Amino acid sequence: MKPPALSDLNAFVLVARHRSFQRAANELGVSRSALSHAMRSLESQLNARLLHRTTRSVSLTQHGAALLQRLQPLLNELDDVLDATRLGAQTLSGTLRINANEGGARWLLQHVVEGFLHTHPHVTLDLVTEGRLVDIVAEGFDAGVRLAEAVPQDMIAVPFGGPIRFIAIASPGYLSQAGTPQTPQDLHQHRCICQRLPGGKRYRWEFMDHHKPLLVDVPGNLCLDNSALMVEAAVKSLGIAFVPEPYARQAIAQGDAVWVLESWCPPIEGLCLYYSSHRQIPATLQAFITALREAG
């Protein structure tokens, strides 16, 4: 038997969504009678009644509800495939504005930006870095980049880069003089390089104690707001710093810093690119997401 036409399946989804033949017909640009005929033809091909019709309302039958539940994701996936094909075939232009924290911007520059701009040379990428978490919609950004835990719940998030750790580090010289902390509570007996958050508060270091969060308000007479500077300060034996692991890798590899309290620093969800779920996604952003996913 000949399978149903894709146009009829799309029409069924619109009728089911609007619960109205007239509104669905208006969206499709066809007459109500033509749409009703298409639905009867679809029911005949599937040998199942999909819609309850009255003069005032339209509702789904049990078969119609089951079809809609399985059909909608397939049609959405098909739309994504077609959009990706269109993106590959057209020349994109315009400005793509992304607000990111410093670590996210560094990762994008290392893994995504060069290839994206090479593929789409007519796109201008405006990558703004700042510590504060902004309202990307209100401030005119197409997307934002933050740790997963900081992404607002009403946003669509695209994870990238894998899990990340925040780690405590100190120089060998500092540890030989002050000793090595064995638990996070031991930090109260040490000099710590504190972090000042964008809102002005000092960041409380976050550890895990048998899968339970443990927050420590560490002491210290030096406060910084930049992870790279915090690593430099730790290397200079000014105290213990708590930074994202990528910032400390080189110093650890060169022997300039030592990772302490390692068992208390498990990986957490890493970075996400996020954007509004209430706005149509721009073609430039869709292309950037594709490049981001290809980069891992």
C-alpha positions in Angstrom: 0.0 0.0 0.0 1.3 3.5 -0.8 2.5 5.3 2.3 0.8 8.6 3.4 2.1 11.8 1.9 4.4 13.8 4.1 2.1 16.8 3.4 -0.9 14.9 4.8 1.1 14.0 8.0 2.2 17.6 8.5 -1.4 18.7 8.0 -2.6 16.2 10.6 -0.1 17.6 13.1 -1.4 21.1 12.5 -5.0 20.0 12.9 -4.1 18.2 16.1 -2.2 21.2 17.4 -4.9 23.8 16.7 -7.8 21.5 17.4 -9.4 23.3 14.4 -9.7 22.6 10.7 -10.1 26.2 9.9 -7.0 27.5 11.8 -4.9 24.7 10.4 -6.2 25.4 6.9 -5.4 29.1 7.3 -1.8 28.2 8.3 -1.4 25.8 5.3 -3.0 28.2 2.9 -5.7 25.7 1.7 -9.4 25.5 2.0 -11.1 23.9 5.0 -12.9 21.4 2.7 -9.6 20.4 1.0 -8.0 19.8 4.4 -10.9 17.8 5.7 -10.7 15.6 2.5 -7.0 15.1 3.1 -7.6 13.9 6.7 -10.3 11.5 5.6 -7.9 10.1 3.0 -5.2 9.7 5.6 -7.5 7.9 7.9 -8.5 5.6 5.0 -4.8 4.8 4.2 -4.1 4.0 7.9 -7.4 2.2 8.4 -7.8 4.1 11.6 -9.9 7.0 12.8 -7.6 9.8 14.0 -10.0 12.7 14.7 -13.3 13.2 16.4 -15.2 15.9 14.5 -18.2 18.0 15.6 -19.5 21.3 14.2 -17.7 23.2 17.0 -14.6 21.2 17.9 -12.0 18.7 16.8 -10.3 16.2 19.1 -7.9 13.3 18.8 -9.0 9.7 19.0 -6.8 7.2 20.9 -5.2 6.2 17.6 -4.7 9.9 16.7 -3.1 10.7 20.0 -0.7 7.7 19.6 0.2 8.8 16.1 0.8 12.4 17.1 3.1 11.3 20.0 5.4 9.3 17.7 5.1 11.5 14.6 5.9 14.9 16.1 9.5 14.0 17.1 10.2 12.5 13.6 8.9 15.5 11.8 11.0 17.8 14.1 14.1 15.7 13.3 13.3 15.9 9.6 13.1 19.7 9.9 16.5 19.8 11.6 18.0 17.7 8.8 16.5 19.9 6.1 17.6 23.1 7.9 21.1 21.8 8.3 21.2 21.1 4.5 19.9 24.5 3.7 22.5 26.1 6.0 25.2 24.2 4.1 24.0 25.4 0.8 23.6 29.1 1.5 25.9 31.9 2.3 25.3 33.2 5.8 25.9 36.8 6.8 25.1 39.1 9.6 26.3 39.4 13.2 26.2 36.6 15.8 26.4 37.9 19.4 27.4 35.5 22.2 28.0 36.4 25.8 30.4 34.1 27.5 32.5 33.6 30.6 36.2 33.7 30.1 36.7 29.9 30.2 33.9 29.4 27.7 35.3 32.0 25.3 38.8 30.4 25.5 37.3 27.0 24.6 35.4 28.4 21.7 38.4 30.2 20.4 40.5 27.0 20.6 38.1 24.6 19.1 35.2 26.3 17.1 35.7 29.9 16.1 38.5 29.5 13.4 36.6 26.7 11.5 33.2 28.5 11.9 34.6 31.8 10.4 36.4 30.0 7.7 33.2 28.2 6.7 31.1 31.4 7.0 33.4 34.3 6.1 30.5 36.8 5.8 29.4 36.3 9.5 30.7 38.6 12.2 31.1 36.9 15.5 30.7 39.3 18.4 32.0 37.3 21.4 31.6 39.3 24.7 33.3 38.0 27.8 32.3 39.1 31.3 31.9 37.5 34.7 28.3 38.5 35.5 25.4 36.4 34.3 23.4 38.6 32.0 19.9 38.4 30.6 20.9 37.5 27.0 17.5 38.3 25.6 17.2 41.7 27.3 20.7 42.7 26.3 20.5 41.6 22.7 22.6 38.5 22.6 21.8 35.5 20.4 23.2 33.0 22.9 25.2 32.7 26.1 27.9 30.4 27.5 28.1 29.4 31.1 28.5 26.3 33.3 25.4 24.1 33.1 24.4 24.9 36.7 24.2 28.6 35.9 22.0 28.3 32.8 18.4 29.6 33.3 15.8 26.9 33.3 13.8 28.5 30.5 16.7 28.3 28.1 17.7 25.6 25.6 21.2 24.3 26.5 23.8 22.7 24.3 26.6 21.0 26.4 30.1 21.0 25.1 33.6 20.4 26.2 32.8 17.6 28.7 32.8 17.6 32.5 35.0 20.0 34.3 36.7 20.2 37.8 37.4 23.1 40.1 40.7 22.2 41.8 42.7 23.5 44.7 46.4 24.2 43.9 49.4 25.6 45.7 53.2 25.9 44.9 55.6 23.3 46.3 57.3 26.1 48.2 54.1 27.2 49.9 53.2 23.6 50.9 56.7 22.9 52.3 56.3 25.9 54.5 52.6 25.7 55.5 51.9 22.0 55.1 49.4 20.2 52.9 45.7 20.4 53.8 44.1 17.0 54.1 40.5 18.1 54.2 38.7 21.2 53.1 38.3 22.3 56.8 42.1 22.4 57.0 41.9 25.4 54.6 41.0 27.6 57.6 44.6 27.2 58.8 46.0 28.4 55.4 46.4 31.5 53.3 43.9 31.2 50.4 43.6 33.3 47.3 40.0 34.3 47.3 37.8 35.0 44.4 35.6 38.0 44.1 32.3 37.4 42.2 30.9 40.0 39.8 28.2 41.0 42.3 30.9 41.8 44.9 30.6 38.7 47.2 33.5 36.4 47.9 33.1 32.9 46.3 32.8 30.1 48.8 34.8 27.1 47.6 32.7 24.1 46.6 33.8 20.5 47.5 32.0 17.2 47.6 31.9 15.1 50.8 30.5 11.6 50.0 28.3 13.1 47.2 27.1 15.9 49.4 28.1 19.5 48.7 30.5 21.1 51.1 31.0 24.9 51.0 34.0 26.5 52.6 34.3 30.3 53.3 38.1 30.3 53.1 40.3 32.9 54.7 42.8 35.0 52.8 44.2 38.5 52.4 44.3 38.5 48.6 41.2 38.6 46.4 41.2 38.3 42.6 38.5 38.0 39.9 40.4 36.2 37.2 41.4 32.5 37.2 44.6 33.0 35.3 45.8 35.6 37.8 44.8 33.2 40.6 47.1 30.5 39.2 49.9 33.0 38.9 49.4 34.0 42.5 49.5 30.4 43.6 52.7 29.8 41.7 54.3 32.8 43.5 53.5 31.0 46.8 50.9 33.6 47.8 48.5 30.9 49.0 46.1 28.2 47.8 43.9 28.9 44.8 40.7 27.3 43.6 40.4 27.4 39.8 39.0 25.4 36.9 41.4 22.6 36.0 42.3 23.8 32.5 43.8 27.0 33.9 46.1 25.0 36.2 47.3 22.2 33.8 50.4 23.9 32.6 51.6 25.0 36.0 51.0 21.5 37.4 52.8 19.8 34.4 55.8 22.1 34.9 55.9 21.4 38.6 55.1 25.0 39.5 51.9 24.0 41.3 50.5 20.9 43.1 46.9 19.7 43.1 45.8 19.3 46.7 42.5 17.9 48.1 42.1 15.9 44.9 39.6 13.4 46.2 37.3 16.3 47.3 37.1 17.8 43.8 34.9 15.5 41.6 34.0 16.5 38.0 30.8 18.5 37.5 28.7 19.3 34.4 30.7 21.5 32.2 30.0 24.4 29.8 26.8 24.9 27.8 25.8 27.3 25.0 22.3 28.3 25.7 19.6 30.4 23.9 16.0 31.4 24.3 13.3 28.7 23.9 10.8 31.4 23.0 12.4 32.9 19.9 13.1 31.5 16.5 16.8 30.5 16.3 18.8 32.6 13.8 20.4 30.7 10.9 23.8 32.0 12.1 23.3 30.5 15.5 22.1 27.2 14.1 25.3 27.1 12.0 27.4 27.9 15.1 25.7 25.1 17.1 26.4 22.7 14.3 30.1 23.7 14.4 30.1 23.4 18.2 28.7 19.8 18.1 31.2 18.8 15.5 34.0 20.1 17.7 32.7 18.0 20.7 
